[in-house]
Amino acid sequence: MLPIRKLLLPVLLMNFIFTGVMAQEVTNDSLYKKARKLAYDHKFTEARSIGMDILDKDSAYYDVSVLIGRTYAWEHKYDTARIFFQDVLDHEKGYYDAVDGLIDVELWAGNLDTALYFANHALAHHPKEVRFLNKKAEILLESRQGKEAERVILEALDEEPGNEASRELLKKIEKVTILNRFQLEYDFEFFEDPWTKRWHLFAFNYMRKTRAGNFIFRVYMGDMVSNGEQPLFREDLQFQYEAEGYPVLSKWHYLLVYYSFSDGTLFPRHRAGLEIYQKLPRSWEISLGGRYMRFVSEADESDDVYVITGTATKYWRKYMFTFRPYISPQDNRVSHSYFLHARRFLKASDDYVFLELGIGNSPDEPSYYTGGIEEYRLDKYHARAGVQLLFASRFLLNFETTYKYEEYRNGTYRNVIRPGIKAGYYF
């Protein structure tokens, strides 16, 4: 019979080996957690040092390789990041985090075709995975394949209807694939001094988005009604026809250019504008341009108005603040007008509340230039507030009210209320 000591020796030896292996695994896991925390704290060099120590012990610890690859990607060292991700895929072709990392690397590096290849590779190994469907849709959108991106993101929403990332991406895609907008506008202005009049202004506009910029075609219909007259749509309705464009010059520059014509006396005979906008760092934007209007009276007398203008705009969090002056030489003097516009965005750029304060006249607001040259040159003070809401990414509603304290004869002022509504549809 063997001594008990000889029987226990193999058992103790196996227990020692097993305990050593377990200790190494626990140690590697704890080191990985430490490296991951350092990486998320942007201490990339320290994280990589710990990660390489782990790989020296266990080269098949693929999560560590992925983490090291991620740190290089976050530092825009894409070539080095690819080495770590690809090494994992060479051993495990469909390894989730490795292919996810390679998609990001190629997308961030601007290699859209390669990014799309890896997105398809990921979906081949992980069919209908929403994360990869989202990334494929994003790549297609960046590649200007809006319709295909929409198809992919709808597939993702079929899998997870409540996925927030998918829903937000669908909104971005719809903004690209929805290229047209039709809008109706109505403004009503009422005053009683020195006589009672109602000014009805209708506008019909169509906007088309293109790669060259956005372009708008607009028709104004104006009706000035006095007491005792037919309340609306008299025979002498007057029209103004306008074309407006925002051509893109570069990533940092775009233009505003417009021209309008009217053969009546309520609107200027000719109206034109040109302005260049420049985007600046730190969410600033500035512009500089000019306006021109020619007024023609019923006696066929004409007057020209030239205006210099510009803007300084600051975007801060969900807010936008714009200051715009208008400077115009008039009868041996220079008139000054100033407007301050504040906007608070809600869910999208077309979704906001706003407040505007102004002193003087604006050649960009129809209610300021529809009374002829004499009225345009008189002083005005105004406050305007409103809300614009976007429903289902397609329906647009705008409600606003303007109060004006305006001069109608030298030194004589009146109160004017002007509510307005707009309704638009994107398609």
C-alpha positions in Angstrom: 0.0 0.0 0.0 1.4 3.4 -1.1 2.1 5.9 1.7 -0.5 8.7 2.0 2.2 11.3 1.2 2.8 9.8 -2.2 -0.9 9.7 -3.0 -1.4 13.4 -2.0 1.7 14.6 -4.0 0.0 14.5 -7.5 -3.1 16.1 -6.1 -1.2 19.0 -4.5 0.9 19.5 -7.7 -2.3 19.7 -9.9 -3.9 22.1 -7.4 -0.7 24.3 -7.6 -0.7 24.4 -11.4 -4.5 25.1 -11.6 -4.2 27.9 -8.9 -1.3 29.5 -10.9 -3.3 29.5 -14.1 -6.3 31.0 -12.4 -4.2 33.6 -10.7 -2.7 34.6 -14.1 -6.2 34.9 -15.6 -7.5 37.0 -12.8 -4.4 39.1 -13.0 -4.8 39.6 -16.8 -8.5 40.5 -16.4 -7.8 43.0 -13.7 -5.0 44.5 -15.7 -7.2 44.8 -18.7 -9.8 46.7 -16.7 -7.1 49.0 -15.4 -5.9 49.6 -19.0 -9.4 50.3 -20.2 -10.0 52.9 -17.5 -6.7 54.6 -18.4 -7.7 54.6 -22.1 -11.1 56.2 -21.3 -9.2 58.8 -19.3 -7.1 59.6 -22.4 -4.0 58.2 -20.8 -3.2 56.2 -24.0 0.5 55.5 -23.5 0.0 54.0 -20.0 -3.0 51.9 -21.3 -1.0 50.6 -24.2 2.0 49.7 -21.9 -0.2 47.5 -19.7 -1.9 46.0 -22.7 1.4 45.0 -24.3 2.4 43.3 -21.0 -0.8 41.3 -21.1 -0.3 40.2 -24.7 3.2 39.1 -23.8 1.6 36.6 -21.5 -1.5 35.8 -23.6 -1.4 36.8 -27.3 -4.9 35.5 -27.7 -6.4 38.1 -25.4 -8.2 39.8 -28.3 -10.0 42.4 -26.3 -6.7 43.8 -25.3 -5.5 44.0 -28.9 -8.8 45.8 -29.8 -8.3 48.3 -26.9 -4.7 49.1 -28.1 -6.0 49.5 -31.6 -8.7 51.9 -30.3 -6.2 54.1 -28.5 -4.2 54.5 -31.7 -7.4 55.3 -33.7 -8.4 58.0 -31.2 -5.0 59.6 -31.7 -5.6 59.4 -35.5 -2.7 56.9 -36.0 -4.8 54.8 -38.3 -2.0 52.7 -39.8 -1.0 51.4 -36.4 -4.6 50.9 -35.4 -5.2 48.8 -38.5 -2.4 46.4 -37.5 -3.9 45.5 -34.2 -7.5 45.1 -35.5 -6.4 43.1 -38.6 -4.3 40.8 -36.4 -7.4 39.9 -34.5 -9.4 39.3 -37.6 -6.7 37.1 -39.0 -7.4 34.7 -36.1 -11.1 35.3 -35.6 -12.7 36.5 -38.9 -15.9 37.9 -37.5 -14.6 39.2 -34.1 -17.2 41.8 -33.2 -15.1 44.6 -31.6 -12.2 44.2 -34.1 -14.3 44.7 -37.2 -16.2 47.5 -35.4 -12.9 49.2 -34.9 -11.8 48.8 -38.5 -15.1 50.3 -39.7 -14.5 53.4 -37.6 -10.8 53.7 -38.6 -11.7 53.6 -42.3 -14.6 56.0 -41.9 -12.6 58.5 -39.9 -9.7 58.3 -42.4 -12.2 59.1 -45.2 -11.8 55.7 -46.9 -15.5 55.2 -47.5 -15.2 52.2 -49.9 -13.0 50.3 -47.4 -15.3 51.2 -44.5 -18.3 49.9 -46.5 -16.3 46.7 -47.2 -15.8 46.1 -43.5 -19.4 47.0 -42.7 -20.6 44.3 -45.1 -18.0 41.9 -43.6 -19.4 42.6 -40.2 -23.0 42.0 -41.3 -22.0 38.8 -43.0 -20.8 37.5 -39.6 -23.5 39.3 -37.6 -26.6 39.5 -39.8 -29.1 42.2 -38.9 -26.9 43.6 -36.1 -28.3 47.1 -35.6 -25.0 48.7 -34.7 -23.4 47.6 -38.0 -26.6 48.5 -40.0 -26.3 52.0 -38.5 -22.7 52.3 -39.5 -23.3 51.1 -43.0 -26.1 53.7 -43.4 -23.8 56.4 -42.1 -21.1 55.4 -44.6 -23.6 55.4 -47.5 -24.8 58.8 -46.4 -21.3 60.1 -46.5 -20.9 58.6 -49.9 -23.9 60.6 -51.1 -26.0 57.4 -51.5 -29.0 58.7 -49.6 -31.6 56.3 -51.0 -29.5 53.3 -50.2 -28.7 54.7 -46.7 -32.4 55.1 -46.1 -33.1 51.5 -47.1 -30.5 50.3 -44.6 -31.6 52.4 -41.7 -35.2 51.3 -42.2 -34.0 47.7 -42.0 -32.3 48.6 -38.7 -35.5 50.2 -37.4 -37.4 47.0 -38.4 -35.1 45.1 -36.0 -35.2 47.8 -33.2 -38.0 50.3 -33.7 -37.0 52.3 -30.6 -33.2 52.5 -31.3 -32.4 56.2 -30.8 -29.2 56.2 -32.9 -31.2 54.7 -35.8 -33.9 57.3 -35.5 -31.5 60.2 -35.3 -29.7 58.9 -38.4 -32.9 58.6 -40.3 -33.6 62.3 -39.6 -30.2 63.1 -41.0 -30.8 60.9 -44.1 -34.2 62.5 -44.7 -32.7 66.0 -44.7 -30.4 64.8 -47.6 -33.0 62.8 -49.5 -35.8 65.3 -49.1 -34.8 67.9 -51.6 -37.9 70.1 -52.0 -40.0 72.3 -49.9 -43.3 74.1 -50.6 -44.3 76.9 -48.2 -47.3 79.2 -47.8 -47.0 82.4 -45.8 -49.5 85.0 -44.6 -48.9 88.2 -42.8 -51.6 90.7 -41.6 -50.8 94.2 -40.6 -53.3 96.6 -39.0 -53.1 100.3 -38.1 -55.6 103.1 -37.5 -53.5 106.3 -37.8 -53.9 108.5 -39.7 -56.5 106.2 -41.3 -57.6 102.7 -40.8 -55.9 100.2 -43.2 -55.2 96.5 -43.4 -52.2 95.2 -45.2 -52.5 91.5 -46.4 -49.4 89.9 -47.6 -49.4 86.3 -49.1 -46.3 84.5 -50.2 -45.9 81.2 -52.1 -42.4 79.7 -52.2 -40.7 76.6 -53.5 -37.2 75.6 -52.4 -34.9 73.1 -54.1 -31.8 71.7 -52.4 -28.8 70.9 -54.7 -25.1 70.2 -54.2 -24.4 73.7 -55.4 -26.7 75.2 -52.6 -30.3 75.9 -51.9 -32.5 77.9 -54.3 -35.8 79.5 -53.6 -38.5 80.9 -56.0 -41.1 83.1 -54.4 -44.2 85.1 -55.3 -45.6 87.8 -53.0 -49.2 88.9 -53.4 -50.1 92.2 -51.6 -53.4 93.8 -50.8 -53.8 97.1 -49.0 -57.4 97.5 -47.8 -59.0 100.7 -46.4 -62.2 101.1 -44.5 -65.3 100.8 -46.7 -63.4 98.7 -49.3 -63.9 95.0 -50.1 -62.1 93.2 -47.2 -59.8 91.1 -49.3 -58.7 90.2 -52.8 -59.5 93.4 -54.7 -59.0 93.7 -58.4 -55.8 95.7 -58.0 -53.8 93.0 -56.2 -50.1 93.5 -56.7 -47.4 90.9 -57.1 -43.6 90.6 -56.6 -41.6 87.8 -58.1 -38.4 86.8 -56.5 -35.5 84.3 -57.1 -33.1 83.7 -54.2 -30.1 81.4 -53.9 -27.5 80.3 -51.4 -24.7 78.9 -53.7 -21.8 77.1 -51.8 -18.4 78.4 -52.7 -16.3 76.2 -50.3 -16.5 74.5 -47.0 -16.2 77.9 -45.3 -17.9 80.2 -47.7 -21.3 80.6 -49.3 -23.3 83.4 -50.9 -26.7 85.0 -50.6 -27.9 86.4 -53.9 -31.5 87.4 -54.9 -33.5 89.6 -57.3 -37.1 90.5 -57.3 -39.4 92.5 -59.7 -42.8 94.1 -59.4 -44.8 96.2 -61.9 -46.9 97.8 -59.1 -46.3 100.5 -56.6 -46.8 98.6 -53.3 -43.5 96.8 -53.8 -40.2 98.1 -55.1 -39.9 97.9 -58.9 -36.5 96.2 -58.6 -34.9 94.7 -55.5 -31.6 92.9 -55.3 -29.0 91.7 -52.8 -25.6 90.1 -52.6 -23.8 88.9 -49.5 -20.9 86.6 -48.8 -20.8 84.5 -45.6 -17.7 83.1 -44.0 -17.7 80.4 -41.3 -15.1 80.9 -38.5 -13.6 78.8 -35.8 -15.3 78.6 -32.3 -18.8 78.6 -33.9 -18.7 82.1 -35.3 -19.9 83.3 -38.7 -19.6 86.7 -40.4 -20.9 88.2 -43.6 -20.7 91.4 -45.7 -22.9 92.5 -48.6 -25.3 95.0 -50.0 -28.9 95.6 -51.0 -30.5 97.7 -53.8 -34.1 98.8 -54.2 -35.7 101.0 -56.8 -39.1 102.5 -55.9 -41.4 103.8 -58.6 -44.4 106.0 -57.7 -47.8 106.2 -59.4 -46.5 109.4 -61.1 -43.7 107.2 -62.5 -41.0 109.0 -60.4 -38.2 106.7 -59.3 -35.9 106.7 -56.2 -33.0 104.4 -55.6 -31.9 103.0 -52.2 -28.4 101.5 -51.6 -27.7 99.7 -48.4 -24.5 98.2 -46.9 -25.1 95.3 -44.5 -23.4 92.4 -42.8 -23.8 90.0 -39.8 -21.9 88.7 -36.9 -23.3 85.3 -35.7 -22.4 83.2 -32.7 -23.6 79.7 -32.1 -23.5 78.6 -28.4 -24.9 75.3 -27.3 -28.5 75.3 -28.5 -28.6 79.1 -29.2 -27.8 81.4 -32.1 -27.3 85.1 -31.8 -27.1 87.4 -34.8 -26.4 91.1 -35.0 -27.1 92.9 -38.3 -26.7 96.6 -39.1 -28.0 98.3 -42.3 -26.2 101.5 -43.4 -27.7 103.6 -46.2 -26.9 107.1 -47.6 -30.1 109.1 -47.9 -30.4 112.8 -48.9 -27.0 114.0 -47.7 -27.2 111.9 -44.6 -26.5 108.3 -43.6 -29.2 106.3 -42.0 -28.5 103.5 -39.5 -30.6 100.5 -38.7 -29.7 97.7 -36.2 -31.3 94.3 -35.6 -30.5 91.7 -33.0 -31.9 88.2 -33.4 -31.8 85.4 -30.8 -32.8 81.8 -31.5 -33.1 78.8 -29.3 -33.1 75.5 -31.2 -35.3 72.7 -30.0 -34.9 69.3 -31.8 -33.5 70.4 -35.1 -32.3 73.4 -37.1 -35.8 74.0 -38.4 -37.3 73.7 -34.9 -36.9 76.8 -32.7 -38.2 79.8 -30.8 -36.9 83.3 -31.4 -36.9 86.9 -30.4 -35.8 89.8 -32.5 -35.4 93.5 -31.6 -34.8 96.2 -34.2 -34.3 100.0 -34.7 -34.8 101.4 -38.2 -35.7 99.8 -41.5 -34.9 96.5 -43.1 -34.7 96.0 -46.9 -35.1 92.2 -46.2 -38.6 92.5 -44.6 -41.5 93.1 -47.0 -43.5 95.0 -44.4 -40.8 97.7 -44.2 -40.5 98.4 -47.9 -44.1 98.1 -49.1 -45.1 101.7 -48.3 -43.0 103.4 -50.9 -39.7 105.4 -50.5 -41.1 108.0 -48.2 -42.4 105.5 -45.6 -39.2 103.5 -45.9 -37.2 106.5 -44.8 -39.1 107.1 -41.6 -38.1 105.7 -38.2 -39.3 102.4 -36.8 -38.8 100.4 -33.6 -39.9 96.7 -33.6 -40.0 93.6 -31.5 -40.8 90.2 -33.0 -41.2 86.8 -31.4 -42.3 83.4 -32.6 -41.9 79.7 -32.8 -41.3 77.3 -35.6 -42.0 73.6 -35.3 -41.1 70.7 -37.4 -43.3 67.6 -37.4 -42.3 64.2 -38.6 -39.3 65.7 -40.4 -41.6 67.0 -43.2 -44.3 69.4 -41.9 -43.3 72.9 -40.9 -45.4 75.4 -38.9 -44.3 78.9 -38.0 -46.3 81.4 -35.8 -45.0 84.9 -35.1 -46.1 88.3 -34.0 -44.5 91.7 -34.6 -45.1 94.9 -32.7 -43.9 98.1 -34.4 -43.8 101.6 -33.1 -43.3 103.5 -36.4 -43.2 107.0 -37.7 -45.7 107.8 -40.4 -45.1 111.5 -40.6 -42.2 113.5 -39.3 -42.3 113.3 -35.5 -45.7 111.4 -35.5 -45.9 107.7 -34.5 -48.4 104.9 -34.5 -48.7 101.4 -33.1 -48.7 98.5 -35.6 -49.5 94.8 -34.8 -48.5 92.3 -37.4 -49.2 88.5 -36.8 -48.0 86.0 -39.3 -48.2 82.2 -40.1 -46.2 79.9 -42.3 -46.9 76.3 -43.3 -44.5 74.2 -45.2 -44.0 70.7 -46.5 -40.7 68.9 -47.3 -40.8 66.2 -50.1 
